[in-house]
Amino acid sequence: MTKDDIFDRIVQILNQTFDIEPSRITRESRLGEDLDIDSIDAVDLIVQLKPLVGKRLQPEAFKSVRTVQDVVDALYGLVHETPAA
């Protein structure tokens, strides 16, 4: 899964779940300030992103997330991390 795939899925989720127009969503969009995603909405977003990763998402992985690109990078890292031996 590429970062573009992850971005496209995030755009779909934001549009379907929060009724955010896809044209408003860019990689630089700030979740809170630009897209009005509050902490409760962020939890909903994480729940919907879980199937992309195929494992439980730890909230700590998203503590420093501020933009859509931050979400893409965090998910990409989780998808491609090497399991601990």
N, C-alpha and C positions, 0 to 999 in steps of 0.2 A: 504494500500500500504506500502510495507516494503522498507527499505533503499536499499536492493538488487534490488528490482523492479525499483526503481528510478535510481540506478546506471546503470542497464542494458539499460534503456531507454536513458540515457545520452550518453552511448556508441553508441547506434544506431543513435542518432541524430548527434553526432560528426562524425561518419563514413559517413552517408548519405549526410550531409550538407557540411562538410568541408573536406571530403575525407581523414580522419585520420584513419589509420589502427587500428582496435580494439586492436591488440596486444600492441600498444603504449600507450593505455589508461588504467591507473591504478587509484586507489583512491588517490594515492599520487601525480599523475601527476599535475604539475603546469600548469594552463591554458595558461599563456603567455609564459613562458620560455620553457616548454616541448612540448606544443601542438600548439604553434603559434596562439593562440586565442587573437586577439586584442579587443579593446573596441567595435568596430563596430560588430565584430563577436559575442561578448558576448551579444549584444542586440538581434541579430538573435537567439542565443541560448535561451535566456529568452523567446522570442516570441514563440518558438517551445515548450518550457516547460510549457507554460500557460495551455494547456489542461490537463496536469497531475494534476494541482492544482484546476482547475475549477473556477478560479477567477483571477482578474487582479493582476499581480505581480508588486510590488513596487520596483523600482530600488534600493532603500535604503537597501532592504533586501539582496542585492548582493554586496554592497559596499566593504565588507571585504572578499569577496570570492577570494581565490587564487588558491585552488586546486579543483580537481573533488570532493573530499570528502566534501569540503566546500559547493559545490553546492548541493550535496546530503543532507547534514544536513539542509541547508536553505530550500530546498523544503520540506523535511520531516516535518520540523517545521511548514511550511505553510499549508501543507495537514492536519496535526493533531492539528492545533490550535483551541481553543474553540472560537466560535463566541462571540463577545461582546454582552452583554445583553442589 
